Amino acid sequence: MGGTGAGDGAAVGAGGVAGAAPVGTAPGSGKAAAGGLDCARATLGRALKRASEAPKTAAIFSPIATIKEPPQRLVKRAKTPSVRRRFTALARPWSAALLGVALSALLSHSAQATVVERVVAVIGDRAILLSDLKARAQPFLVQVTQGVQPGAQRSAAISQVYKGVLDKIVDEELEERVAIQAKVTVTAKEIDDAIARVAAQNQIPVSKLLAEAAKTGVTESQYRDELRRQLLQAKLVNVRLQGRIRVTDEDLKLAYRKIVMEERQKLSVKVAWIRIPADGSGRALAERVAEAARTQDFAQLARQFSQDRATRDLGGQLPQSKLADLPAAAARASLALEVGESSQPLRMGDDFVIVRVNSRADSQLPTFDEARRELGDRVYMDKMGQARRTWLDGLRRRNHVEVRL
């Protein structure tokens, strides 16, 4: 079962093959998306969420110059005492003053020399340079500077962007090596076709698509490179993983349930409860009332047994609210309940509480049967992504990968 799935919110794929990374999104606010960078933009979103975390830093290593003494054999070969004395003087440890002069000269020379490029990662025999990382991260750094206030928060976000983009570069290098071994390639025509598909899906000319990409700092050459990497990834995923992914009916039901729970957290709900003091016989009474609530009138039970004076005469009814406005235990129980269902006794402070959902705002979701095909696509893409991550982690273990960021 293939298709374009939800992933990290991606909408448009260029590869036309299962597991392809998305390379374009639907236009918004009158502008077409730059495309080809959705995966890394998802990384940026996660970076902004974690902006308060302290970023990890790495030391910058620089070459250390060493000063060697003249070999003792030269002293022995000197033919005259005066020459021997001069060589012997050179062979002695340098005085502090002379060493200071030498180090000053070295430091002065280093200050004038060209700065050596920093290596941020090594994959096998290939070094990833800081300049490479900065070039790939540039479009996302622009977004950070535009969307995050200067200071610690922006610095943390930038660090997370660098980390996410570097991880992506490492994965791509490992995939390139596998592609060479498997003789998997991407042609210029395939890239042209992918660009045309993205433009058509966004209902704009190719020239407009490339112009929108340029506004985010992505040149046409960079855009084509990104598409090539994603198309190559899609081909490798198909070769290595397709056929190993199975989507069961249970997978679809679990996925649908998750979507339903996410929507319920945003819907208004009317909840009633019965509060019973947690004294010596409180638990036993709460369990009997909870069992009776399955078949008897909940409001009547609340009037008879609830010790909550604010709601007892109202049949336990609370004001209509969102789940976030309820006590945490009551909110969790209400989330899982269908309308008309009541919970088992919950411990809340000094009381046992039985919760009932009397009504909930209408859902805007399609039924399970209506959503089955889309769910299948989403679950397949999620499983494919997990399988790809597992495969890449295995490649990292089998290859020399050193990250210095």
Buried (B, 14 or more C-beta within 10 A) or exposed (E): EBEBBBBBEBBBBBBBBBBBBBBBBEBEEEEBBBBBBBBBBBBBBBBBEBBEEEBEEEEEEEEEEEEEEEEEEEBEEBEEEEEBEEBBEEEEEEEEEEEEEEEEEEEEEEEEEEEEEBBBBBBEEEBBEBEBBEEBBBBBBBBBEEEBEEEEBBBBBBBBBBBBBBBBBBBBBBBBBBBEEEEBEBEEEBBEBBBBBBBBBBEBEBEBBBBBBBEBBBEBEBBBBBBBBBBBBBBBBBEBBBEEBEBEEEBBEEBBEEBEEEEBEEEEBBBBBBBBEBEEEBBEBBBBBBBBBEEEEBBEBBBEBBEBEEBBEBBBBBEBBBBEBBBEBBBBBBBEBEEEBBBEBBEBEEBBBBBBBBEBBEEEBEEBEEBBEBBBBBBBBBBBBEBBEEBBEEBBEEBEBEBBB
